[in-house]
């Protein structure tokens, strides 16, 4: 019996193409790649179809961090309509080589919440990606507000010091998608839509309670189940 081709396309979901090798990554204790995170972000977008939520794919987030020209970045970001979004979630990767596709060794998450006017960085490995998250923040902070409004103050940057922490060297991508899921659920809840909520608390308690090592490890099976379910529907 011949071996399966790791590059074989197994699923097209929205704009994401998954390959056989992605199933192997999910089946073992391996570092998540861009495609798997983009797939789950796309699934979350479909599950929470609010026009005010934007989950940015890893490739776009990486390009924003490394765009050499501010004018080029402005033109690139216009179709994403940042000023019309109440919640924007970015995956952050520590890849410093723009010539290396899907490089890097660590994922974290940067989320912008408009009501509190804050960018929050969640890092499951003790702030390992803080420098990269701040770099992304500085690249996008000038584009999230309406430039025609004089009342907009500059959003601040916050490192979440109580973010859920991983216990191994390969689950950082799972923490990103698990926290993204909690944030989206929080946004759609009464708490997230409360104009008078504690603006310093946001989704932090929910993330601490719900994103545990046991829950995170179970997300590999959850994502595999989603992929196989969509494959069966084709």
DRENZAMI-778158 format. One line per 3 residues: number of its first residue (from 0); for each residue x, y, z of N, C-alpha, C. Coordinates in Angstrom, 3 decimals, padded with zeros to 6 digits, always signed. Example, Ala and Ser with C-alpha at 12.3 -4.5 7.8 and 13.67 -1.06 7.14 Angstrom:
0 = +013.190 -005.690 +007.800 +012.300 -004.500 +007.800 +013.200 -003.300 +007.800  +012.850 -002.250 +007.080 +013.670 -001.060 +007.140 +012.900 +000.030 +007.870
! end
This chain:
0 = +000.845 -001.191 +000.000 +000.000 +000.000 +000.000 +000.887 +001.250 +000.000  +000.629 +002.205 -000.909 +001.435 +003.405 -001.006 +001.168 +004.363 +000.140  +002.179 +005.148 +000.465 +002.032 +006.135 +001.510 +001.214 +007.320 +001.014
3 = +000.477 +007.939 +001.918 -000.324 +009.092 +001.549 +000.583 +010.293 +001.303  +000.156 +011.167 +000.421 +000.921 +012.345 +000.059 +000.655 +013.454 +001.079  +001.682 +013.931 +001.795 +001.456 +014.969 +002.811 +000.938 +016.277 +002.229
6 = +001.189 +016.518 +000.933 +000.731 +017.752 +000.284 -000.657 +017.615 -000.340  -001.259 +016.445 -000.190 -002.592 +016.231 -000.754 -003.605 +017.183 -000.123  -004.371 +017.870 -000.961 -005.408 +018.775 -000.466 -006.579 +017.949 +000.049
9 = -006.954 +018.185 +001.310 -008.036 +017.402 +001.895 -009.310 +018.215 +002.122  -009.158 +019.551 +002.189 -010.339 +020.366 +002.469 -010.114 +021.809 +002.042  -011.125 +022.392 +001.408 -011.173 +023.834 +001.168 -012.319 +024.376 +002.003
12 = -011.982 +025.242 +002.940 -012.999 +025.811 +003.832 -012.888 +027.321 +003.755  -013.935 +027.963 +003.232 -013.871 +029.396 +002.939 -012.642 +029.643 +002.075  -011.688 +030.424 +002.531 -010.489 +030.690 +001.729 -009.285 +029.873 +002.178
15 = -009.509 +028.893 +003.048 -008.403 +028.117 +003.623 -008.331 +026.741 +002.975  -007.133 +026.364 +002.555 -006.898 +025.029 +001.989 -006.045 +024.235 +002.972  -006.582 +023.111 +003.438 -005.852 +022.231 +004.352 -005.301 +021.035 +003.599
18 = -004.163 +020.524 +004.080 -003.508 +019.400 +003.426 -003.335 +018.237 +004.402  -002.982 +017.086 +003.872 -002.870 +015.882 +004.673 -001.903 +016.073 +005.839  -000.833 +016.814 +005.623 +000.159 +017.033 +006.677 -000.427 +017.785 +007.872
21 = -001.488 +018.577 +007.651 -002.111 +019.302 +008.755 -002.779 +018.353 +009.736  -003.313 +017.247 +009.224 -003.896 +016.239 +010.107 -002.828 +015.592 +010.970  -001.640 +015.385 +010.386 -000.536 +014.797 +011.148 -000.121 +015.721 +012.289
24 = -000.101 +017.037 +012.026 +000.258 +018.013 +013.062 -000.732 +017.944 +014.211  -002.008 +017.851 +013.878 -003.046 +017.814 +014.913 -003.073 +016.481 +015.653  -002.600 +015.428 +015.017 -002.644 +014.099 +015.636 -001.531 +013.893 +016.644
27 = -000.526 +014.733 +016.597 +000.594 +014.555 +017.516 +000.908 +015.825 +018.272  +001.850 +015.772 +019.175 +002.215 +016.967 +019.956 +003.154 +017.869 +019.162  +002.593 +018.566 +018.151 +003.416 +019.394 +017.285 +002.935 +020.840 +017.284
30 = +003.849 +021.731 +016.927 +003.611 +023.168 +016.798 +002.606 +023.422 +015.670  +001.565 +024.192 +015.925 +000.566 +024.474 +014.891 +001.150 +025.383 +013.814  +000.753 +025.113 +012.569 +001.193 +025.975 +011.475 +000.141 +027.046 +011.164
33 = +000.474 +027.900 +010.193 -000.416 +028.998 +009.822 -001.776 +028.502 +009.358  -001.781 +027.417 +008.571 -003.034 +026.953 +007.961 -004.048 +026.519 +009.010  -003.592 +025.826 +010.033 -004.526 +025.339 +011.051 -005.117 +026.507 +011.832
36 = -004.281 +027.480 +012.186 -004.794 +028.653 +012.898 -005.743 +029.441 +012.015  -005.395 +029.597 +010.742 -006.282 +030.318 +009.825 -007.610 +029.584 +009.666  -007.561 +028.257 +009.600 -008.800 +027.477 +009.505 -009.691 +027.722 +010.713
39 = -009.118 +027.658 +011.906 -009.955 +027.815 +013.101 -010.455 +029.246 +013.231  -009.643 +030.229 +012.860 -010.105 +031.612 +012.863 -011.271 +031.788 +011.886  -011.164 +031.143 +010.730 -012.248 +031.220 +009.752 -013.512 +030.553 +010.283
42 = -013.341 +029.438 +010.990 -014.478 +028.767 +011.612 -015.113 +029.656 +012.676  -014.301 +030.310 +013.500 -014.843 +031.216 +014.504 -015.600 +032.368 +013.855  -015.070 +032.874 +012.746 -015.747 +033.964 +012.038 -017.111 +033.531 +011.538
45 = -017.202 +032.294 +011.068 -018.482 +031.768 +010.594 -019.432 +031.497 +011.756  -018.872 +031.117 +012.904 -019.689 +030.813 +014.077 -020.162 +032.075 +014.790  -019.417 +033.166 +014.624 -019.761 +034.459 +015.245 -019.792 +035.506 +014.132
48 = -020.818 +035.452 +013.291 -020.843 +036.274 +012.067 -021.165 +037.744 +012.295  -020.631 +038.328 +013.338 -020.829 +039.751 +013.584 -019.938 +040.564 +012.658  -020.473 +041.626 +012.091 -019.688 +042.506 +011.233 -018.672 +043.309 +012.039
51 = -018.810 +043.280 +013.374 -017.915 +044.057 +014.230 -016.707 +043.257 +014.727  -016.629 +041.956 +014.363 -015.505 +041.113 +014.768 -014.641 +040.804 +013.552  -013.339 +040.924 +013.718 -012.410 +040.550 +012.660 -011.304 +039.686 +013.250
54 = -011.164 +038.472 +012.731 -010.064 +037.583 +013.105 -009.086 +037.568 +011.939  -007.913 +038.117 +012.171 -006.941 +038.330 +011.110 -006.123 +037.058 +010.871  -006.034 +036.574 +009.625 -005.234 +035.376 +009.345 -003.758 +035.588 +009.670
57 = -003.050 +034.525 +010.034 -001.633 +034.666 +010.397 -000.777 +035.313 +009.320  -001.003 +034.967 +008.056 -000.177 +035.526 +006.980 -000.353 +037.036 +006.874  -001.573 +037.517 +007.076 -001.824 +038.957 +007.004 -001.220 +039.660 +008.213
60 = -001.380 +039.068 +009.379 -000.799 +039.624 +010.588 +000.720 +039.740 +010.453  +001.350 +038.712 +009.905 +002.794 +038.716 +009.712 +003.206 +039.784 +008.707  +002.421 +039.932 +007.637 +002.749 +040.929 +006.626 +002.643 +042.335 +007.204
63 = +001.635 +042.578 +008.026 +001.475 +043.892 +008.662 +002.712 +044.231 +009.488  +003.214 +043.251 +010.236 +004.389 +043.469 +011.094 +005.628 +043.808 +010.283  +005.686 +043.309 +009.048 +006.921 +043.411 +008.274 +006.806 +044.271 +007.026
66 = +005.690 +044.980 +006.872 +005.531 +045.847 +005.708 +006.555 +046.975 +005.770  +007.371 +047.143 +004.720 +008.450 +048.139 +004.784 +007.985 +049.577 +004.574  +006.825 +049.773 +003.944 +006.374 +051.117 +003.602 +005.021 +051.415 +004.244
69 = +004.936 +052.528 +004.966 +003.697 +052.904 +005.650 +002.567 +053.133 +004.668  +002.861 +053.726 +003.516 +001.817 +053.999 +002.533 +001.255 +052.697 +001.963  +002.150 +051.736 +001.733 +001.700 +050.435 +001.255 +000.831 +049.730 +002.272
72 = +001.163 +049.890 +003.544 +000.370 +049.282 +004.606 -001.014 +049.910 +004.668  -001.084 +051.224 +004.509 -002.366 +051.917 +004.535 -003.295 +051.387 +003.457  -002.786 +051.232 +002.244 -003.603 +050.718 +001.142 -004.007 +049.277 +001.386
75 = -003.115 +048.512 +001.980 -003.405 +047.101 +002.245 -004.496 +046.939 +003.294  -004.491 +047.811 +004.316 -005.431 +047.671 +005.426 -006.809 +048.246 +005.144  -006.929 +049.130 +004.190 -008.226 +049.767 +003.926 -009.356 +048.766 +003.711
78 = -009.169 +047.695 +002.919 -010.274 +046.737 +002.719 -010.673 +045.977 +003.983  -009.789 +045.941 +004.996 -010.111 +045.234 +006.238 -011.026 +046.047 +007.149  -011.159 +047.350 +006.864 -012.119 +048.216 +007.578 -011.919 +048.190 +009.097
81 = -010.694 +048.325 +009.541 -010.413 +048.328 +010.978 -011.276 +049.312 +011.771  -011.495 +050.548 +011.285 -012.267 +051.509 +012.090 -013.717 +051.097 +012.352  -014.245 +050.157 +011.565 -015.634 +049.723 +011.762 -015.747 +048.504 +012.667
84 = -014.617 +047.973 +013.152 -014.623 +046.767 +013.971 -014.521 +047.112 +015.456  -015.320 +046.418 +016.261 -015.247 +046.586 +017.717 -014.230 +045.648 +018.349  -013.938 +044.560 +017.646 -013.017 +043.551 +018.174 -012.161 +043.028 +017.024
87 = -010.841 +043.131 +017.172 -009.912 +042.635 +016.153 -008.897 +041.729 +016.844  -008.752 +040.517 +016.329 -007.857 +039.532 +016.938 -006.749 +039.170 +015.945  -005.506 +039.318 +016.398 -004.336 +039.036 +015.575 -003.527 +037.891 +016.177
90 = -003.105 +036.912 +015.393 -002.086 +035.975 +015.869 -000.718 +036.635 +015.711  +000.163 +036.416 +016.671 +001.511 +036.994 +016.640 +002.519 +035.860 +016.562  +003.437 +035.949 +015.610 +004.484 +034.940 +015.468 +005.845 +035.600 +015.607
93 = +006.815 +034.876 +016.169 +008.136 +035.454 +016.412 +009.097 +035.291 +015.243  +008.574 +034.942 +014.077 +009.416 +034.793 +012.897 +009.985 +036.149 +012.476  +011.304 +036.252 +012.403 +011.962 +037.496 +011.998 +012.432 +037.471 +010.550
96 = +012.278 +036.332 +009.873 +012.771 +036.180 +008.509 +011.604 +036.258 +007.532  +011.495 +037.369 +006.825 +010.371 +037.558 +005.901 +010.454 +036.628 +004.697  +011.620 +036.023 +004.484 +011.792 +035.107 +003.355 +011.466 +033.667 +003.718
99 = +011.161 +033.431 +004.996 +010.861 +032.069 +005.448 +009.367 +031.928 +005.720  +008.686 +031.193 +004.859 +007.251 +030.988 +005.036 +007.004 +030.060 +006.221  +006.018 +030.406 +007.038 +005.623 +029.603 +008.187 +006.802 +029.311 +009.106
102 = +007.634 +030.311 +009.334 +008.760 +030.160 +010.250 +008.338 +030.493 +011.671  +009.344 +030.691 +012.515 +009.061 +031.065 +013.898 +008.936 +029.877 +014.820  +008.946 +030.189 +016.139 +008.917 +029.147 +017.160 +007.824 +029.356 +018.207
105 = +007.118 +030.488 +018.129 +006.135 +030.758 +019.181 +004.986 +031.611 +018.658  +003.774 +031.249 +019.089 +002.563 +032.010 +018.782 +002.048 +032.692 +020.049  +001.479 +033.879 +019.872 +000.717 +034.532 +020.928 -000.435 +035.283 +020.270
108 = -001.201 +036.013 +021.050 -002.409 +036.660 +020.532 -002.470 +038.117 +020.971  -002.824 +038.983 +020.031 -003.030 +040.403 +020.315 -004.463 +040.753 +019.928  -005.225 +041.308 +020.866 -006.636 +041.626 +020.616 -006.900 +043.101 +020.890
111 = -007.591 +043.753 +019.952 -008.018 +045.138 +020.138 -009.496 +045.160 +020.496  -009.849 +045.845 +021.608 -011.238 +045.980 +022.041 -011.565 +047.476 +022.068  -012.528 +047.859 +021.224 -012.763 +049.281 +020.980 -013.351 +050.023 +022.177
114 = -014.330 +049.433 +022.876 -014.975 +050.147 +023.981 -013.971 +050.548 +025.052  -012.996 +049.670 +025.281 -011.958 +049.973 +026.274 -010.748 +050.657 +025.641  -010.746 +050.714 +024.312 -009.672 +051.373 +023.560 -008.301 +050.823 +023.958
117 = -008.196 +049.493 +023.891 -006.977 +048.843 +024.361 -006.615 +047.662 +023.468  -005.312 +047.468 +023.286 -004.754 +046.257 +022.691 -004.252 +045.395 +023.835  -004.694 +044.143 +023.891 -004.283 +043.220 +024.949 -003.456 +042.091 +024.346
120 = -002.283 +041.835 +024.932 -001.437 +040.744 +024.466 -001.533 +039.566 +025.421  -001.905 +038.407 +024.878 -001.944 +037.155 +025.636 -000.790 +036.274 +025.159  +000.100 +035.954 +026.054 +001.254 +035.119 +025.725 +001.287 +033.945 +026.691
123 = +001.222 +032.736 +026.165 +001.175 +031.536 +027.006 +002.557 +031.097 +027.480  +003.585 +031.887 +027.148 +004.944 +031.530 +027.564 +005.638 +032.739 +028.185  +005.019 +033.304 +029.207 +005.641 +034.335 +030.023 +006.136 +035.570 +029.305
126 = +005.424 +036.042 +028.296 +005.818 +037.267 +027.611 +006.920 +037.089 +026.589  +007.141 +035.873 +026.147 +008.191 +035.584 +025.175 +008.025 +036.399 +023.888  +006.775 +036.662 +023.509 +006.506 +037.383 +022.264 +006.193 +038.864 +022.482
129 = +006.483 +039.390 +023.644 +006.118 +040.783 +023.946 +006.706 +041.753 +022.928  +007.947 +041.559 +022.549 +008.593 +042.466 +021.595 +007.895 +042.429 +020.248  +007.503 +041.244 +019.825 +006.837 +041.103 +018.532 +005.412 +041.663 +018.578
132 = +004.731 +041.453 +019.711 +003.378 +041.985 +019.855 +003.387 +043.510 +019.843  +004.366 +044.107 +020.503 +004.462 +045.572 +020.516 +004.788 +046.102 +019.124  +005.549 +045.341 +018.385 +005.853 +045.732 +017.007 +004.591 +045.726 +016.154
135 = +003.761 +044.713 +016.326 +002.496 +044.659 +015.597 +001.572 +045.786 +016.046  +001.508 +046.014 +017.347 +000.695 +047.099 +017.896 +001.087 +048.435 +017.274  +002.366 +048.728 +017.213 +002.830 +050.000 +016.658 +002.505 +050.110 +015.170
138 = +002.453 +048.969 +014.482 +002.143 +048.985 +013.054 +000.671 +049.286 +012.781  -000.221 +048.816 +013.665 -001.656 +048.937 +013.376 -002.376 +049.995 +014.196  -001.749 +050.492 +015.267 -002.473 +051.365 +016.194 -003.019 +052.616 +015.500
141 = -002.334 +053.097 +014.485 -002.798 +054.288 +013.796 -003.905 +054.053 +012.798  -004.307 +052.779 +012.625 -005.306 +052.452 +011.607 -006.628 +051.936 +012.170  -006.730 +051.772 +013.488 -007.944 +051.180 +014.045 -009.044 +052.206 +014.302
144 = -008.673 +053.494 +014.350 -009.658 +054.537 +014.608 -009.918 +055.349 +013.351  -011.058 +056.014 +013.330 -011.427 +056.862 +012.205 -010.552 +058.108 +012.213  -009.769 +058.273 +011.182 -008.843 +059.410 +011.124 -009.554 +060.747 +011.034
147 = -010.843 +060.725 +010.668 -011.596 +061.974 +010.534 -012.176 +062.454 +011.864  -012.063 +061.612 +012.894 -012.614 +061.989 +014.193 -011.511 +062.536 +015.090  -011.720 +063.761 +015.594 -010.717 +064.398 +016.452 -010.801 +063.910 +017.890
150 = -011.875 +063.175 +018.222 -012.095 +062.761 +019.613 -011.410 +061.449 +019.964  -010.860 +060.769 +018.973 -010.257 +059.464 +019.233 -008.908 +059.611 +019.927  -008.753 +058.947 +021.054 -007.459 +058.901 +021.735 -006.725 +057.649 +021.291
153 = -005.412 +057.678 +021.420 -004.604 +056.550 +020.963 -004.844 +055.331 +021.851  -005.188 +054.178 +021.268 -005.363 +052.971 +022.082 -004.066 +052.605 +022.801  -004.196 +052.144 +024.027 -003.016 +051.764 +024.795 -002.711 +050.281 +024.591
156 = -001.537 +049.890 +025.001 -001.081 +048.500 +024.922 -001.050 +047.921 +026.330  -001.579 +046.697 +026.487 -001.615 +046.039 +027.787 -001.102 +044.616 +027.663  -000.103 +044.286 +028.455 +000.388 +042.908 +028.545 -000.417 +042.208 +029.630
159 = -001.166 +041.175 +029.267 -001.985 +040.457 +030.237 -001.074 +039.553 +031.070  -000.796 +039.976 +032.269 +000.157 +039.236 +033.108 -000.444 +037.964 +033.691  -001.771 +037.837 +033.619 -002.440 +036.662 +034.177 -002.980 +035.753 +033.080
162 = -002.356 +035.806 +031.913 -002.809 +034.990 +030.787 -002.521 +033.514 +031.046  -003.398 +032.604 +030.607 -003.153 +031.166 +030.783 -001.801 +030.757 +030.203  -001.092 +029.880 +030.919 +000.268 +029.490 +030.541 +000.358 +028.028 +030.126
165 = +001.137 +027.783 +029.081 +001.331 +026.420 +028.584 +002.327 +025.677 +029.465  +002.251 +024.347 +029.414 +003.133 +023.509 +030.232 +004.103 +022.702 +029.375  +004.165 +023.013 +028.094 +005.087 +022.305 +027.208 +005.602 +023.282 +026.158
168 = +006.355 +022.785 +025.201 +006.962 +023.659 +024.213 +006.278 +023.693 +022.868  +005.047 +023.157 +022.769 +004.435 +023.059 +021.443 +002.961 +023.461 +021.378  +002.330 +023.803 +022.487 +000.895 +024.096 +022.469 +000.544 +025.578 +022.345
171 = +001.527 +026.435 +022.052 +001.254 +027.874 +022.025 +000.158 +028.234 +021.015  +000.158 +027.589 +019.850 -000.875 +027.869 +018.854 -002.262 +027.480 +019.329  -002.338 +026.403 +020.093 -003.620 +025.988 +020.659 -004.120 +027.000 +021.683
174 = -003.202 +027.583 +022.450 -003.606 +028.631 +023.395 -004.141 +029.848 +022.655  -003.554 +030.167 +021.517 -004.039 +031.293 +020.717 -005.486 +031.070 +020.289  -005.781 +029.898 +019.744 -007.142 +029.672 +019.253 -008.125 +029.475 +020.412
177 = -007.654 +028.896 +021.522 -008.540 +028.723 +022.678 -008.918 +030.082 +023.267  -007.958 +030.993 +023.377 -008.246 +032.323 +023.908 -009.094 +033.117 +022.918  -008.807 +032.975 +021.624 -009.633 +033.652 +020.607 -011.087 +033.202 +020.720
180 = -011.291 +031.927 +020.949 -012.645 +031.394 +021.107 -013.339 +032.009 +022.316  -012.638 +032.097 +023.441 -013.203 +032.696 +024.654 -013.553 +034.159 +024.419  -012.670 +034.890 +023.731 -012.917 +036.312 +023.482 -014.155 +036.508 +022.617
183 = -014.308 +035.688 +021.591 -015.483 +035.794 +020.725 -016.767 +035.479 +021.488  -016.726 +034.462 +022.339 -017.891 +034.131 +023.164 -018.191 +035.257 +024.144  -017.149 +035.835 +024.734 -017.322 +036.967 +025.649 -017.967 +038.147 +024.949
186 = -017.506 +038.421 +023.731 -018.037 +039.566 +022.982 -019.533 +039.410 +022.722  -019.968 +038.184 +022.445 -021.377 +037.950 +022.161 -022.246 +037.806 +023.393  -021.630 +037.824 +024.587 -022.383 +037.651 +025.827 -022.903 +038.984 +026.339
189 = -023.769 +038.924 +027.350 -024.279 +040.145 +027.976 -023.138 +040.951 +028.581  -022.142 +040.255 +029.125 -021.013 +040.946 +029.747 -020.236 +041.749 +028.717  -020.011 +041.126 +027.560 -019.251 +041.803 +026.521 -019.980 +042.987 +025.924
192 = -021.313 +042.967 +025.960 -022.093 +044.046 +025.380 -022.546 +045.077 +026.401  -022.109 +044.931 +027.634 -022.488 +045.861 +028.695 -021.642 +047.126 +028.617  -022.276 +048.250 +028.354 -021.571 +049.517 +028.221 -020.881 +049.926 +029.521
195 = -021.364 +049.399 +030.649 -020.850 +049.823 +031.938 -019.990 +048.749 +032.592  -019.486 +047.824 +031.798 -018.660 +046.748 +032.345 -017.333 +047.312 +032.851  -016.660 +046.523 +033.676 -015.335 +046.880 +034.162 -014.360 +046.826 +032.978
198 = -013.890 +047.962 +032.548 -013.063 +048.022 +031.348 -011.669 +047.452 +031.558  -011.288 +047.198 +032.793 -009.997 +046.580 +033.045 -010.102 +045.057 +033.075  -011.312 +044.543 +033.228 -011.498 +043.105 +033.361 -011.649 +042.424 +032.004
201 = -012.503 +042.988 +031.158 -012.755 +042.422 +029.839 -013.043 +040.916 +029.944  -012.365 +040.094 +029.152 -012.592 +038.637 +029.096 -011.584 +037.872 +029.962  -010.806 +038.579 +030.786 -009.672 +037.952 +031.452 -010.083 +036.808 +032.378
204 = -011.135 +037.018 +033.169 -011.589 +035.956 +034.083 -012.059 +034.741 +033.314  -012.788 +034.979 +032.219 -013.284 +033.866 +031.401 -012.124 +033.070 +030.826  -011.083 +033.763 +030.349 -009.933 +033.058 +029.779 -009.213 +032.231 +030.842
207 = -009.064 +032.808 +032.029 -008.358 +032.092 +033.101 -009.116 +030.837 +033.517  -010.449 +030.921 +033.555 -011.261 +029.784 +033.974 -011.391 +028.721 +032.886  -011.512 +029.159 +031.650 -011.855 +028.241 +030.567 -010.661 +027.698 +029.789
210 = -009.551 +028.437 +029.771 -008.389 +027.984 +028.995 -007.406 +027.305 +029.944  -007.681 +026.048 +030.211 -006.835 +025.234 +031.079 -006.013 +024.266 +030.231  -004.916 +023.719 +030.770 -004.135 +022.751 +029.992 -004.973 +021.585 +029.477
213 = -005.928 +021.121 +030.263 -006.776 +020.008 +029.829 -007.658 +020.417 +028.652  -008.259 +021.594 +028.736 -009.111 +022.081 +027.638 -008.283 +022.293 +026.378  -007.105 +022.882 +026.546 -006.257 +023.172 +025.395 -005.819 +021.888 +024.691
216 = -005.401 +020.893 +025.449 -004.970 +019.634 +024.830 -006.119 +018.971 +024.074  -007.343 +019.163 +024.557 -008.505 +018.589 +023.885 -008.874 +019.293 +022.606  -008.295 +020.463 +022.362 -008.643 +021.202 +021.151 -008.071 +020.564 +019.898
219 = -007.019 +019.766 +020.049 -006.515 +019.053 +018.866 -007.607 +018.123 +018.312  -008.248 +017.383 +019.217 -009.331 +016.494 +018.773 -010.529 +017.291 +018.269  -010.788 +018.440 +018.905 -011.904 +019.277 +018.457 -011.689 +019.750 +017.018
222 = -010.478 +020.212 +016.726 -010.191 +020.714 +015.377 -010.191 +019.572 +014.369  -009.609 +018.424 +014.764 -009.648 +017.255 +013.879 -011.081 +016.855 +013.566  -011.935 +016.893 +014.586 -013.342 +016.558 +014.378 -014.021 +017.527 +013.431
225 = -013.720 +018.802 +013.560 -014.292 +019.802 +012.651 -013.856 +019.538 +011.215  -012.566 +019.307 +011.033 -012.033 +019.092 +009.681 -012.661 +017.844 +009.061  -012.702 +016.753 +009.818 -013.277 +015.518 +009.260 -014.766 +015.657 +009.004
228 = -015.431 +016.439 +009.860 -016.860 +016.689 +009.631 -017.092 +017.451 +008.348  -016.282 +018.465 +008.094 -016.423 +019.227 +006.853 -016.021 +018.375 +005.648  -015.026 +017.502 +005.830 -014.626 +016.603 +004.721 -015.777 +015.674 +004.359
231 = -016.488 +015.182 +005.362 -017.613 +014.275 +005.098 -018.766 +014.966 +004.381  -018.845 +016.287 +004.532 -019.923 +017.040 +003.905 -019.653 +017.323 +002.436  -018.407 +017.143 +001.999 -018.068 +017.442 +000.615 -018.611 +016.378 -000.344
! end
